[in-house]
Amino acid sequence: MRTPEVDATAVESLLHAAVAAPSMHNTQPWRFGMEADTGAIHVRADRARRLPHCDPQLRAQHLSVGAAVFNLRVAAAHLGWEPDVRLLPDPGDPDLLATVRLTVATGGTLPSYGDLYDAVARRHTSRMPFTGRPVPDHIVAEMLTAARTEGGHLDVPGVVGTRALLRLTALGEARNAADPDRAAEARHWITPPNTRAPYGIPLTSLGPRDLGRRMPMRDFTGPLPGLPLPALRFERHAQVGLLWTAHDRPADWLRAGQALERALLVATRHGVRTSMLHQAMEWPDLRAAMSGTRQRCHPHLLIRFGYGPDGGPTPRASTPARLPGQATGVHDGVTSEQATR
């Protein structure tokens, strides 16, 4: 397939879409580069923004990078290209997690997920209470199909199963709060008001605690004086989806990240809010328990979804556009110009 010419405007659109992906604590643990001769985009892990206590195996980082790869694919399709993705293309370079080569679509047929482009900028994590109005079955089914298309699985349990998953999540949250190193790691990624930090979660975006103690939202502040979070009543009957894959290798983590982002963008397109509950996944025994009785089920994330207020944007480090031949190095996305997603 013929490789198209990629100009600076296109590169900027592609990378702005990529960095809009969700990442744990908004660490944005990715870096991007471009081959001068082929125009292929290299997507690399940035180990400087890893989370050594809650993500020692870098599984959550792979999920985040996978989500960024899917956003690259969406933007490429929207701009009229057919992206050719290779995961873990070089065994000798473990930080090179994916390459995305832009090609001219054959037969004029573009990937259907290009229609999700408008949802990329509108997708925000909402840590606010939802109304409790159930998301219709046809939208849930579309989210499940989206995850399955990317090689993942999204299970939406009933009331009993949901309560079991939330109990395990609450146990993970309690363990994290009792672990000084993990609590300090979470607090490190909180950004105070009136700062221009390109990473982390603004204090104003943390969201309230659940007055009824049913929804185990992550407490980033811990017992810090002067930082009490407000308490509100969350939805009584939550809707959650468990994202999992049949295998548990780095390539599966990247596929799970793409499945996650595709499902989140489908939800966003329908006006459904989402937030991620990862606490149980940070403890091997709790992660194993999240799989229940399923065989060959490796959980990665619990997605809470419903109707309610928008979570609002969090900071993003913008990436300067580079044309092939201008620069072939890897860019970390940190510039004086900041963007929010």
N, C-alpha and C positions, 0 to 999 in steps of 0.2 A: 504494500500500500504506500502511496506517495505521502511524504511528510510535508505539511504546509509550512509557509513562512509564518513565524510568530513574532509580532511586533510588541513594543513596550506596553501599549495599552492592553493587549491581550494577556501578557504576562501579569500585569497588575491585577486584572480581573480574576485570573486563575488563583493567584496567591491570596488575594483578599477573601476569596471564597474558602480556600483551604484553611486559613487561620481562624475562620469563624466556627470551626469544629469545637465540640466540647472537650474539655480535658479535666482531669482530677485536680481540684483546687485551682483551676485555671492556670496551670503551670505552662501550658502551650509547649510541650516537650518535643518540638520538631524543628528541623532545619531544611532549607530548600536550596537546591543548586540546579544549574542547567548545563547540559552538554553543548558546547559550542558547535559541534559538527552535526548533531542530530536534532537538537532542540528538546531532547528528552529531559523531563524534570526528575531530579533525584530527591527523594524524601528520606531524610535521615532522622534518627533518634538523637536528641540532645541530652546527653547524660548529665550535663550541668544542671538540668531542671528535673532530675529524677526525685522520687520520694523514697529514700532508703528504708524508712521504718514501715510504712504502710504498703509499699509496693517493691519489695526487695527483688523479686523476679522480673520486674519491668513489664508485667502482664498488663497492668492498667495503662502504662505508657504506650504499649503496642495498640491497645484499644483506641487511645486518643489519636495516634498516628493513622490508624485505619480509618477513623472518622474523617480526618483531614484528606486522606486519599479519596474517599468517596466524594467529598465536596469538590475536589479537583476534577473528578470525573463529571460531576453535574455541571460545573462551569464550562468544561470543555465541550460537552454535548450542547449546552445552551449556545455556545459560540460557533457551533457548526462542525465540530470535530468528533472523531470517534477515538476515545482514549484506549490505549493498549497498556494494560497494567501488568507488571511482573512483581511479585512479592518475593522478598529475600533473594534478589538476583545474583548476589556475589557471596558465596560461603566464606570467602576470605575477608569480607568487610561486614561484620555483623551489625554495624550501626546503619548500614544502607538497607532500609526496610522495604523500599519500593521504588520502582521507576515508572513514570507515566509518560508514554510516548504518544504524541498527538498525530493522528493520521486523518487523511481525507476519507470521509464515509463513502463506502462503495454502494452504488445503486441509490444514492440519495437518502438512505435510511439512517436516521440518527437514533441513539439510545433513548428510550422513552423517559428515563429518569431526568433528562434535561428539563422536563417540565417542573421539576422541584427547585429550580434555581431561585425563584422569588422567595421560597421558604428558607433559604440558607441564611439570609440576613435577618429574618424574623424569628428564627429559633433562639429562644433564650431559656435557660434553666429557671424554673419558678419554684422558689422555696416557700411560697405563700399557701395558705389553706385553699382548697378547692371547694366548689359548691356542693359536691356530692351527687350532682346530676350525672347519671351514667352515660358513658360514651357509647353511642349506638353500635350494634353488633357489626354493621357493615364497615365502619371505620376501624374497629378492632381487627376485623378480618383482613383489611388492607394493610394494617401495620404488621400482622403476622406474615402475610405474603411477602411484604417488603424485606423482612429479616430473612425469610427462607430463601428468597431469590439471591441473597448475598452469601449464602452458606451458613447462616445461623438459624437459631430456633428461638421463638418468643412464645412462652407459655403464659396464659392468663388464667390463673386459678379462680375457683369460687371463693365464697366467704371463708370457709374453714381453711383452705389452702393459703389464702391471703394472710390470714391471722398468723399462721405458722411461720410464713416467710418474714412477716413484720416482727414477730417475737425474736427470731434469729438475728434480724437486723438490729433490734434494740439491744440484744446481748453483745453484739459486736460494738455498738456505740458505747455501751457501758465499759467494755474492756478498753476501748481507745481512750476514754476519759480518765481511766485509772492508770494509764501508762504515761508517765511524764514525757518520754521521748516522742511518742506519737502525738500527744496533746501539743507539745511545743512545735512539732513539725507542722501541724495544722494551723496554729496561730501565726507561724512564720509567713503564711501566704495570705494573711489578711492585710489589706491596704487601708490606712487611715483616710478619713475624708480630706478633700482638697489636695490630693497628691496625684501625680501623673504617672504612676507606676504602670508599665505596660503588661504586667502579669499579676496574678493573684485575684482575690475577691474583695471588692470594696466592702467596708464595714456596713454600709447602707444596703447591701445586697444579700446579707446573711439570712434575713427572714426571721420570723418569730419562732418561739417554742410552742409546742402543742399543750394547751391548757389541760386537755384530757389525758395526756401522756400516752396516746395511742399511736401517734405517728413519730417514729424515731428519726427525726431530722438531725443532721450532724450539728453538734455544738462546737463551733470553731473557737469560741472565746474561752470556754472553760470557766474556772472560778476566778477569772481576773476581776479585780475591783474596778468599778466604774464602767463596766461593759455588760450590764444585764440586758439580755434580749427580751423583748416584750413577749407576752404569752397570749395566744389566740386559740380558739377552738378550730381544729381541723375537721375535715370530712369524717363522718362516722364510719362510712363504708368505703374504703379506698379501693381503687382499681390499680393493679400492679401487673407488670409483665416481667417474667424471668428470662433473661437472655442467656443462652447457652449454646455450646457446640459439642459435637460428638467426640472430638479429640481436643487435646490440651497442649498443642505445640505453638511456637511463635507465629507460624503462618495462620493457625486457627485464631489466634488472638487478633491478628490483623483483619481477618475475615469478619470476626465478631464486631470489630470497630466499624467496618463498613455496613454490616447489618444493623448495628445500633443507629448509625446516622441516617440510613435510609428510612428506618421506622420512625425516627424522630421527625424527619422532614415531612413524611406523610402525615403524622399527627399535626404538625404545625400548619400544613396546608389546609387542614380541616378545622383550624381554630382550637385544637386541643393543646393544653399546656402539659409540660413534662418536667420531671426532676429525677435525678439519679440517686439511688441509695446503694452505696458500695461497702458499707461498714462490715457486713458479714463476710464479704469476699476477702477481707484483709487478714482473716484468721483461717488457717487450713481446715480445722475441724468444723468450723461454722460453714465454710464454703462447701465442704463435702455434704453437710447436713442439708444445705439448700437444695441439693439435687433430689432429695426425698428418695423415692423407690425407683426412680428412672435409671435405666441401665445406660452406661456410656454417656452420662450427662455431666458436662463440666460447666458450671455456672460462671458468669462473668459480671453480671450487673442486675440489679432490680430497678425497673423503671416504674415510677409512679406517674399516672397520667389522669387527666380530668379537665374540668372547666374551671376557670378562675382568672385572677389577674395575671398579667404578663410579668415575668420575673425581671425584665429590664436588661439592658446590655451590661456586659462586663468588659474590662479593657482588653484590647488586642494590640500586639506589637505589629505594626505594619511592615511589610517587606518591600524594599525598593525594587522597581522593575529593572531587569537586566536583559538585554538582548543577547542572543547567541553570538559569541565572538567578542562581546564587550567584556564579559567576565565569566569565568568558568568556576570560580570558587563557590563555596557554600555560604549562604547568608543566613544569619540567625533571626532575621526579621526585626531587629531592634534598630529603630531610627528615631530621629527627633520628631517625626510626624507620627502621631498615634491615632489608632482607629478603635472603635468600639463595636462589639457584636453582641 
